[in-house]
Amino acid sequence: MAARPSWQGHLKLSLVTCPVALYNAISPRGDIHFNLINPETGNRIRMVTMDAGTDEPLDRKELVKGYEIEKGRYVTLTPEEIESVRLESTKTIDIEHFVPAGDIDRLYWEHPYYLVPDGKMAVEPYAVIRTAMKRAGQVALGRLVMSQRERIVAIEPRDDGLVATILRSHDEVREANSFFDDIPDVKPDPDMVAIAEKIIKQKETEFDPDKFDDRYEDALRDLIRRKQKGQKVIQVEKPEPSNVINLMDALQASLKGGGKKGKPRTSPTRRAPPKRRARR
């Protein structure tokens, strides 16, 4: 396996334990990375770490982490002191509960990882846990420490392995009421709703992640290629705003020109993640 694990430790179900490793299931967003360039020289710029009070340049290796307790006052911590704070979840995912997947609000799902056995001795206990979870049809909840934070993790079977998804904490998720309570309580026209439902029906299809390319990145690549070849940069015209100002007219026009209809829906199937595009 070419990728480096994001975390290594043990998966524990009661007294059954096996070594496991977490691998990021998400590739970095986009392959295009820009550097800051001095346009007069064509050289990259270099960021210099400086003391905010004395303006003295500093070596990053000599720096320590600090927590601001009040304006301008910090408690500093060395790497050894931070390492001394160890919880069981630092190196062990202890499965605490099992819940139906539908009980976890989608707002809490954050970042997925592939959870795989780490070494030959781990394969059998891993298979026992995975198979039992498949038969139970529920999601396991545990804890692990990543990036100096203890996080709740949801574990579920997928194909021949397990996927562990970091969940957001309750404090991280904002209450919907603070955003939705000010929306006026409008009773929409039943005829308009019926037309909107027909438009939705026209657009029904199966989810295909392959169709959702990053068009902005593709456009950036095309721009870079044109500039590299010395070609003229084409300015894209801004889309004209719609002239339809009546909601019923807009709905009826959308229904008439509803575009391509989606493929008939069948029973949902789990699709494999899209392969990462090769660099051009």
QUIDA-V332065 format. One record per backbone hydrogen bond with DSSP energy under -0.5 kcal/mol. CO is the residue of the C=O (numbers start at 1). NH is the residue of the N-H. E is the energy in kcal/mol with one decimal. If there is no record, write none. Layout:
((CO;NH;E) (CO;NH;E))
//
This chain:
((7;22;-3.0) (9;20;-2.4) (10;93;-3.6) (11;18;-2.0) (12;14;-0.5) (12;95;-2.9) (13;16;-2.5) (15;17;-0.6) (16;13;-3.1) (18;11;-2.8) (19;118;-2.4) (20;9;-2.3) (21;116;-2.4) (22;6;-3.1) (22;7;-1.1) (23;114;-3.2) (28;30;-0.5) (31;33;-0.6) (36;45;-1.9) (37;39;-0.8) (38;41;-0.8) (38;42;-3.3) (43;38;-3.1) (47;49;-0.5) (48;50;-0.5) (49;58;-2.9) (51;55;-2.5) (56;51;-2.2) (59;62;-1.8) (60;63;-1.6) (65;77;-3.2) (67;69;-0.6) (67;75;-2.5) (70;73;-2.7) (73;69;-1.9) (73;70;-1.3) (74;76;-0.6) (75;67;-2.5) (77;65;-1.4) (78;82;-2.2) (79;83;-2.3) (80;84;-1.1) (82;85;-1.3) (84;86;-1.2) (87;90;-1.8) (88;91;-1.2) (88;92;-1.0) (89;145;-2.2) (91;10;-1.7) (92;94;-0.9) (93;12;-2.9) (93;95;-0.8) (97;141;-2.8) (99;139;-3.3) (100;103;-1.8) (101;104;-1.6) (103;105;-0.7) (105;108;-2.1) (106;109;-0.5) (108;168;-3.1) (111;166;-3.0) (112;25;-1.8) (113;115;-0.6) (113;164;-2.6) (114;23;-2.2) (114;116;-0.7) (115;162;-1.1) (116;21;-2.2) (117;119;-0.8) (119;122;-1.1) (120;123;-1.1) (122;126;-2.1) (123;127;-2.4) (124;128;-2.1) (125;129;-2.3) (126;130;-2.8) (127;131;-2.5) (128;132;-2.3) (129;133;-2.1) (130;134;-2.1) (131;135;-2.1) (132;136;-2.0) (133;137;-1.9) (133;138;-0.8) (139;99;-2.6) (140;155;-2.9) (141;96;-2.9) (141;97;-1.5) (142;153;-2.5) (143;94;-0.5) (144;146;-0.6) (144;151;-3.5) (146;149;-1.0) (149;146;-2.7) (149;151;-0.6) (151;144;-2.0) (152;167;-3.0) (153;142;-2.3) (154;165;-3.2) (155;140;-2.7) (156;163;-2.9) (158;161;-2.6) (161;158;-2.5) (162;115;-2.7) (163;156;-2.2) (163;165;-0.6) (164;113;-2.2) (164;166;-0.5) (165;154;-2.8) (166;110;-2.2) (166;111;-1.1) (167;152;-0.6) (169;172;-0.9) (169;173;-0.9) (170;173;-0.6) (172;174;-0.6) (175;178;-0.8) (176;179;-1.8) (176;180;-2.6) (177;181;-2.2) (180;183;-1.6) (184;186;-1.5) (186;188;-0.9) (189;193;-2.2) (190;194;-2.2) (191;195;-1.9) (192;196;-2.5) (193;197;-2.2) (194;198;-1.6) (195;199;-2.1) (196;200;-2.3) (197;201;-2.1) (198;202;-2.0) (199;203;-1.3) (201;204;-1.0) (202;262;-1.7) (208;211;-1.9) (209;212;-1.4) (211;213;-1.2) (213;215;-1.4) (214;218;-2.1) (215;219;-2.2) (216;220;-2.2) (217;221;-2.5) (218;222;-2.1) (219;223;-2.2) (220;224;-2.6) (221;225;-2.5) (222;226;-2.3) (223;227;-2.4) (224;228;-2.4) (225;229;-1.8) (226;231;-2.9) (227;230;-0.9) (233;235;-0.5) (234;236;-0.5) (243;245;-0.7) (245;247;-0.5) (246;250;-2.4) (247;251;-2.4) (248;252;-2.5) (249;253;-2.5) (250;254;-2.2) (251;255;-2.1) (252;256;-2.0) (253;257;-2.2) (255;258;-0.9) (269;271;-0.6))
//
